[in-house]
Amino acid sequence: MIERHNYPMRSENSIIILSRMTDRADTHAGLPGHCVRVAVYVDFLLQALGIAGSAARTIRDAARVHDIGRLAWSSNPHLTSGSLSEDDWRLIRTHPRTGADWLADWRATAEICSLVLHHHERYDGRGYPDGLRGEEIPFGSRVIAVADGFEALTHHRPHRLGFHVDHALAILAQEAGQQWDAGVVEAFVREAYPALSRSGRLMISPDLMRPVNMLAPQGEATA
């Protein structure tokens, strides 16, 4: 259980610094800037969901540092060299708890640590680290998970190719209610994604604007 505090305001600079540290070190995520891209998608998704004010800022800040736990193993060469072993996956799955523990130690970020902790839970209860299901998963974590999933699917990773944008959207729809919250997926597909496209803020691997890999994702495509 995360202890409640009277939280001081998180400064914009502190979140930017933490986000840049994560993105520069996280070679597993492929093209640098993963956390920044996820935060942009989260921002559009929150608008589609009608979430604003301090609640939106908390979720957005968590998105910007959601993978900070990856700093614990960012120098591991096995995670950037192609196929991953089960031991590699076990190490990767530690990053939400590691990141949440770090953020909990700093009062200015303690408020967002539960959202970071649970951003890899699945709606059907088969996620990690705690196997939460449905609305047991914090709402902000469910929002981050959809944005994180779309961003991960539309970029190449060291262990797999990315997916064409249309295929990525189809995977989101297919897994709605299983991996992701169906209501959040619907808001992304129907409103946030079109708004991102119109705004020019859609950021995917350039070659994935055309079909290059129409195979179903294997393993943990969005880890």
C-alpha positions as CSV (number, residue, x, y, z in Angstrom):
1,M,0.0,0.0,0.0
2,I,1.4,3.4,-1.0
3,E,1.5,5.9,1.9
4,R,-0.6,9.0,1.4
5,H,1.2,12.4,1.7
6,N,0.3,16.1,1.4
7,Y,2.1,16.2,-1.9
8,P,4.2,19.2,-2.9
9,M,3.8,20.4,-6.4
10,R,5.8,18.6,-9.0
11,S,7.9,21.0,-11.0
12,E,7.7,20.9,-14.8
13,N,11.5,20.8,-14.9
14,S,11.8,17.8,-12.6
15,I,9.5,15.8,-14.7
16,I,11.3,16.8,-17.9
17,I,14.6,15.8,-16.4
18,L,13.4,12.4,-15.3
19,S,11.7,11.8,-18.7
20,R,14.8,12.7,-20.6
21,M,17.0,10.5,-18.4
22,T,14.7,7.5,-19.0
23,D,14.4,8.0,-22.8
24,R,18.2,8.5,-23.3
25,A,19.0,5.3,-21.4
26,D,16.2,3.1,-22.6
27,T,17.6,1.4,-25.6
28,H,15.1,-1.5,-25.3
29,A,12.3,0.9,-26.4
30,G,14.0,1.3,-29.8
31,L,13.9,4.9,-31.2
32,P,14.7,7.4,-28.4
33,G,11.8,9.4,-27.1
34,H,9.4,6.7,-26.1
35,C,8.1,8.3,-22.9
36,V,7.7,11.7,-24.6
37,R,5.6,10.1,-27.3
38,V,3.5,8.2,-24.9
39,A,2.8,11.4,-22.9
40,V,1.7,13.1,-26.1
41,Y,-0.7,10.3,-26.9
42,V,-2.0,10.3,-23.3
43,D,-2.7,14.1,-23.5
44,F,-4.9,13.5,-26.6
45,L,-6.5,10.5,-25.0
46,L,-7.3,12.5,-21.8
47,Q,-9.0,15.2,-24.0
48,A,-11.1,12.5,-25.7
49,L,-12.1,11.1,-22.3
50,G,-13.0,14.6,-20.9
51,I,-10.3,14.5,-18.2
52,A,-8.8,17.9,-17.3
53,G,-7.2,19.8,-14.5
54,S,-5.1,18.2,-11.8
55,A,-6.3,14.7,-12.6
56,A,-5.0,15.1,-16.1
57,R,-1.7,16.5,-15.0
58,T,-1.1,13.6,-12.6
59,I,-1.7,11.0,-15.4
60,R,0.3,13.0,-17.9
61,D,3.3,13.3,-15.5
62,A,3.1,9.6,-14.8
63,A,3.2,8.9,-18.5
64,R,6.3,11.0,-19.0
65,V,8.2,8.8,-16.5
66,H,6.4,5.5,-16.7
67,D,9.4,3.5,-17.8
68,I,11.9,5.1,-15.4
69,G,12.5,1.7,-13.8
70,R,14.2,0.6,-17.0
71,L,17.2,2.7,-15.9
72,A,18.1,-0.2,-13.5
73,W,19.1,-2.4,-16.4
74,S,19.5,0.0,-19.4
75,S,23.2,-1.0,-19.9
76,N,22.4,-4.7,-20.2
77,P,23.5,-5.7,-23.7
78,H,21.2,-8.7,-23.9
79,L,18.2,-6.4,-24.0
80,T,19.4,-4.7,-27.2
81,S,20.7,-7.6,-29.2
82,G,17.6,-9.2,-30.7
83,S,15.7,-12.1,-29.3
84,L,15.0,-12.2,-25.6
85,S,15.3,-15.2,-23.2
86,E,12.8,-15.9,-20.5
87,D,15.4,-14.5,-18.0
88,D,15.5,-11.3,-20.0
89,W,11.7,-11.0,-19.9
90,R,11.7,-11.6,-16.1
91,L,14.2,-8.7,-15.8
92,I,12.1,-6.5,-18.1
93,R,9.0,-7.2,-16.0
94,T,10.7,-5.7,-12.9
95,H,10.7,-2.2,-14.2
96,P,7.3,-1.0,-13.1
97,R,8.0,-1.8,-9.4
98,T,11.5,-0.5,-9.6
99,G,10.3,2.8,-11.0
100,A,7.5,3.1,-8.5
101,D,9.8,2.5,-5.6
102,W,12.2,5.2,-6.8
103,L,9.3,7.7,-7.3
104,A,7.8,6.8,-3.9
105,D,11.1,7.8,-2.2
106,W,10.7,11.4,-3.5
107,R,7.8,13.2,-2.0
108,A,7.3,15.4,-5.2
109,T,6.6,12.3,-7.3
110,A,5.0,9.9,-4.7
111,E,1.6,10.8,-6.0
112,I,2.3,9.2,-9.4
113,C,4.1,6.1,-8.3
114,S,1.0,3.9,-8.2
115,L,0.2,4.8,-11.9
116,V,3.7,3.8,-12.9
117,L,3.6,0.6,-10.8
118,H,0.5,-0.6,-12.6
119,H,0.9,0.5,-16.2
120,H,1.6,-3.1,-17.4
121,E,-1.4,-4.7,-15.7
122,R,-3.9,-6.2,-18.1
123,Y,-7.7,-5.7,-17.9
124,D,-8.1,-9.5,-17.8
125,G,-5.8,-9.9,-14.8
126,R,-2.9,-11.5,-16.6
127,G,-0.6,-8.5,-16.4
128,Y,2.2,-7.6,-14.0
129,P,3.4,-6.9,-11.4
130,D,0.3,-7.6,-9.2
131,G,-2.1,-9.3,-11.6
132,L,-4.8,-6.6,-11.0
133,R,-7.9,-6.8,-13.2
134,G,-10.6,-4.5,-14.5
135,E,-11.2,-1.4,-12.4
136,E,-8.8,-2.7,-9.7
137,I,-6.2,-1.1,-12.0
138,P,-5.9,2.6,-11.4
139,F,-7.7,4.6,-14.1
140,G,-4.5,6.5,-15.0
141,S,-2.6,3.3,-15.5
142,R,-5.3,2.1,-17.9
143,V,-5.0,5.3,-19.9
144,I,-1.2,5.1,-20.0
145,A,-1.3,1.4,-21.0
146,V,-3.3,2.1,-24.1
147,A,-1.1,5.0,-25.2
148,D,2.0,2.9,-24.3
149,G,0.7,-0.1,-26.3
150,F,0.0,1.9,-29.4
151,E,3.4,3.6,-29.3
152,A,5.2,0.3,-28.7
153,L,3.3,-1.4,-31.6
154,T,4.2,1.3,-34.1
155,H,7.9,1.3,-33.4
156,H,10.5,-1.3,-34.1
157,R,12.1,-2.9,-31.0
158,P,15.4,-4.8,-30.8
159,H,13.5,-8.1,-30.5
160,R,10.7,-7.6,-33.1
161,L,9.5,-5.5,-36.0
162,G,6.9,-2.8,-35.5
163,F,3.4,-2.9,-36.9
164,H,1.7,-0.8,-39.6
165,V,-0.5,1.8,-38.0
166,D,-3.7,0.3,-39.2
167,H,-2.6,-3.1,-37.9
168,A,-1.7,-1.5,-34.5
169,L,-5.2,0.0,-34.3
170,A,-6.7,-3.4,-35.1
171,I,-4.7,-5.0,-32.4
172,L,-5.9,-2.4,-29.9
173,A,-9.5,-3.2,-30.9
174,Q,-9.0,-6.9,-30.8
175,E,-7.5,-6.8,-27.3
176,A,-10.0,-4.3,-25.9
177,G,-11.5,-5.8,-22.7
178,Q,-8.6,-8.3,-22.5
179,Q,-5.3,-6.5,-22.4
180,W,-6.7,-3.0,-22.3
181,D,-9.8,-1.2,-20.9
182,A,-12.4,-1.3,-23.8
183,G,-13.7,2.3,-23.0
184,V,-10.2,3.8,-23.2
185,V,-9.4,1.9,-26.4
186,E,-12.6,3.2,-28.0
187,A,-11.7,6.8,-27.0
188,F,-8.3,6.4,-28.5
189,V,-9.4,4.8,-31.8
190,R,-12.4,7.0,-32.4
191,E,-11.2,10.4,-31.1
192,A,-7.6,10.6,-29.9
193,Y,-6.0,8.9,-33.0
194,P,-7.9,11.0,-35.6
195,A,-7.0,14.1,-33.6
196,L,-3.4,13.1,-33.5
197,S,-3.4,12.6,-37.2
198,R,-4.9,15.9,-37.9
199,S,-2.6,17.8,-35.6
200,G,0.6,16.3,-37.1
201,R,1.6,14.9,-33.6
202,L,1.4,11.3,-34.6
203,M,4.9,9.9,-34.1
204,I,5.6,6.4,-35.5
205,S,8.4,4.7,-37.4
206,P,8.2,6.2,-40.9
207,D,8.3,2.9,-42.7
208,L,5.2,1.8,-40.7
209,M,2.9,4.2,-42.5
210,R,2.7,1.3,-45.0
211,P,2.1,-2.4,-44.2
212,V,5.4,-4.2,-43.5
213,N,4.5,-6.8,-40.8
214,M,0.9,-8.1,-40.8
215,L,1.7,-11.0,-38.5
216,A,-0.1,-11.2,-35.1
217,P,2.3,-10.0,-32.3
218,Q,4.2,-12.8,-30.6
219,G,5.2,-12.7,-26.9
220,E,5.0,-9.4,-25.1
221,A,4.8,-7.0,-28.0
222,T,4.1,-4.0,-25.8
223,A,6.4,-4.7,-22.9
